[in-house]
Amino acid sequence: MKTLNVTLAMIVVLAVASTGYAEVIKYRGSSTVGQFIYDAAKVYNRSTFDIDTKSESSGGEDSAATGRTDLGGVARDVRQKILDKGVKKFLIGKDAIGILVHPSNPVAKLSKEQLSSIFTGEITNWKEVGGRDIDIDVYIVNPRSATRKVFKQTVLGDKKYAGKRIKTIRPDQRIIEEVERNPAGIGQLSFSFLEGANVKRIWPDGEEPSVNNPNYPITRNLHLVTKGDPKGEIKEFIDWVLSPEGQKVVKIHFIGVK
């Protein structure tokens, strides 16, 4: 999978075929939403994109509010104080967080209650949820990761990550390696990392873990934001993002909204 890690250190300008537009579309904000912009730039031939993800979601909000960018990216709900400044938000997709196990693990479905108990150390052996008699190794992403926060909010609620066999993995995508090699492992990770991974995705509460399933329960919203109502090529791009063609690009790595 291609990532935008390089844009954390520098601005990358992605030039595509022009159809008469003289200006670029400047994007600032979330690296997760930025992954979609990167994908879109490969197929959207009406504009040129200037992408900078150093500031992440907060910077996307602030840049839009102050008019320092054409498009901001926010990988969570947009703060009300930003909307009060005249910022408009557009929900373009959802980043799904997968629950990963080794391909040989016979367990296919887990309820949120079972997942909560596993990630808080209350359930410690796979036989307690219909699997083999083997201790569970739990892998979680780093504390600053939105994936970790969203998973906790959605699955754990007021409980905390805990357990004797729980381990924090850095960078996030290394969880794939841990689960691929360990039949006792279980991990959490954004769908956007899972292309080509040799892991099994658990069905939470019976919901199919697919970008084509709008009811998948462990997600965070992905927004584009603008200063006021978008106009010109900015409006054309957002309209395209929300069209069937644009949503196909969203669904390369994320769950679509249409």
KOLDREN-468640 format. One record per residue (C-alpha): residue in one letter; z negated, x, y negated. Coordinates in pm, whole numbers, padded with zeros to 5 digits, always signed. Layout:
<atoms>
AZXY;...
</atoms>
This chain:
<atoms>
M+00000+00000+00000;K+00080+00124-00352;T-00214+00123-00592;L-00263+00168-00965;N-00522+00444-00932;V-00309+00671-01147;T-00334+00426-01435;L-00708+00475-01445;A-00636+00812-01604;M-00319+00748-01798;I-00080+00483-01925;V+00218+00418-01705;V+00530+00261-01850;L+00737+00077-01594;A+01092+00031-01720;V+01318-00226-01561;A+01667-00348-01637;S+01688-00500-01984;T+01868-00819-02075;G+01856-00776-02449;Y+01482-00763-02517;A+01391-00479-02752;E+01015-00491-02709;V+00795-00410-02413;I+00521-00634-02279;K+00194-00447-02324;Y-00065-00512-02052;R-00430-00407-02070;G-00717-00492-01837;S-00805-00542-01472;S-00655-00299-01221;T-00649-00583-00967;V-00435-00803-01192;G-00251-00484-01281;Q-00146-00454-00915;F+00040-00782-00960;I+00202-00662-01285;Y+00314-00351-01099;D+00469-00567-00826;A+00627-00802-01082;A+00785-00516-01275;K+00994-00431-00970;V+01167-00768-00963;Y+01130-00922-01310;N+01434-00798-01500;R+01385-00957-01842;S+01128-00719-01991;T+00978-00372-01984;F+00608-00328-01907;D+00349-00090-02052;I+00049-00099-01815;D-00297+00045-01881;T-00588-00050-01654;K-00852+00197-01774;S-01052-00073-01950;E-01062-00316-01654;S-01142-00686-01709;S-01371-00652-02010;G-01109-00449-02191;G-00846-00706-02105;E-01052-00978-02269;D-01135-00772-02576;S-00781-00643-02625;A-00643-00996-02612;A-00911-01130-02847;T-00834-00863-03109;G-00457-00882-03065;R-00427-00525-02938;T-00229-00628-02631;D+00033-00884-02540;L-00131-00964-02207;G-00483-00904-02088;G-00588-00911-01724;V-00922-01050-01606;A-01024-01051-01237;R-01304-01307-01275;D-01377-01609-01493;V-01301-01545-01861;R-01613-01540-02077;Q-01661-01842-02303;K-01725-01623-02608;I-01376-01478-02560;L-01218-01821-02533;D-01403-01921-02852;K-01203-01651-03031;G-00879-01833-02959;V-00788-01655-02637;K-00585-01861-02389;K-00628-01807-02015;F-00380-01859-01733;L-00495-01866-01371;I-00223-01685-01175;G-00385-01631-00836;K-00698-01549-00643;D-00809-01221-00493;A-00937-01295-00143;I-01209-01088+00016;G-01159-01041+00387;I-01421-00997+00658;L-01289-00729+00892;V-01375-00643+01250;H-01225-00422+01520;P-00918-00575+01695;S-01107-00573+02027;N-01393-00784+01894;P-01384-01127+02068;V-01546-01301+01769;A-01283-01480+01561;K-01478-01722+01342;L-01811-01701+01160;S-01983-01951+00933;K-02106-01845+00590;E-02458-01876+00725;Q-02380-01634+01009;L-02209-01393+00770;S-02508-01407+00537;S-02740-01328+00825;I-02524-01034+00936;F-02497-00879+00591;T-02870-00925+00521;G-02983-00776+00851;E-03115-01098+01006;I-02850-01094+01281;T-02819-00745+01429;N-02633-00786+01759;W-02288-00932+01822;K-02418-01136+02117;E-02607-01354+01866;V-02273-01487+01738;G-02082-01501+02066;G-01974-01139+02093;R-02066-00846+02315;D-02417-00710+02355;I-02381-00436+02096;D-02558-00363+01767;I-02362-00454+01454;D-02260-00181+01209;V-02214-00330+00861;Y-01989-00170+00599;I-02002-00273+00233;V-01820-00151-00078;N-01987+00036-00365;P-02232-00143-00599;R-01993-00143-00896;S-01717-00314-00703;A-01639-00674-00799;T-01567-00729-00428;R-01930-00661-00344;K-02055-00887-00624;V-01826-01179-00543;F-01905-01158-00171;K-02277-01161-00249;Q-02245-01456-00484;T-02029-01656-00244;V-02187-01567+00090;L-02537-01425+00037;G-02649-01630-00261;D-03000-01522-00362;K-03036-01284-00067;K-02976-00908-00084;Y-02764-00679+00130;A-02998-00524+00388;G-03030-00395+00743;K-03095-00078+00938;R-02725-00034+01022;I-02570-00116+00683;K-02366+00152+00509;T-02199+00175+00166;I-01846+00315+00183;R-01657+00489-00099;P-01379+00442-00192;D-01352+00077-00090;Q-01039+00115+00125;R-01215+00359+00360;I-01380+00053+00515;I-01050+00002+00698;E-01090+00342+00868;E-01449+00268+00967;V-01366-00072+01120;E-01050+00057+01292;R-01250+00318+01483;N-01568+00119+01552;P-01571-00183+01789;A-01919-00271+01657;G-01818-00265+01291;I-01777-00539+01031;G-01673-00488+00671;Q-01574-00659+00348;L-01256-00576+00157;S-00996-00730-00073;F-00682-00859+00100;S-00483-00635-00135;F-00582-00330+00073;L-00500-00474+00414;E-00125-00438+00442;G-00056-00254+00769;A-00426-00219+00859;N-00513-00236+01230;V-00808-00471+01187;K-00890-00831+01274;R-00971-01078+00998;I-01255-01321+01061;W-01204-01690+00980;P-01499-01784+00749;D-01607-02147+00792;G-01292-02203+00997;E-01052-02116+00713;E-00746-01905+00793;P-00769-01563+00624;S-00423-01574+00467;V-00277-01542+00116;N-00103-01872+00190;N-00433-02058+00232;P-00555-02189-00107;N-00879-02309+00057;Y-00993-01964+00168;P-01356-01963+00048;I-01433-01603-00053;T-01224-01541-00363;R-01230-01447-00730;N-00996-01584-00994;L-00722-01369-01145;H-00624-01449-01503;L-00373-01342-01762;V-00501-01391-02117;T-00329-01397-02456;K-00430-01421-02823;G-00345-01782-02896;D-00059-01965-02730;P+00199-01724-02585;K+00542-01716-02742;G+00880-01559-02681;E+00912-01320-02391;I+00536-01337-02324;K+00562-01712-02264;E+00875-01662-02055;F+00695-01411-01834;I+00387-01632-01784;D+00615-01928-01705;W+00787-01708-01446;V+00452-01597-01298;L+00359-01962-01242;S+00701-02052-01101;P+00774-02046-00725;E+00955-01714-00771;G+00662-01554-00951;Q+00409-01693-00708;K+00596-01524-00424;V+00517-01194-00595;V+00153-01293-00643;K+00133-01365-00270;I+00236-01010-00180;H-00131-00918-00217;F-00315-01229-00334;I-00355-01604-00284;G-00125-01808-00503;V-00222-02107-00713;K+00100-02302-00659;
</atoms>
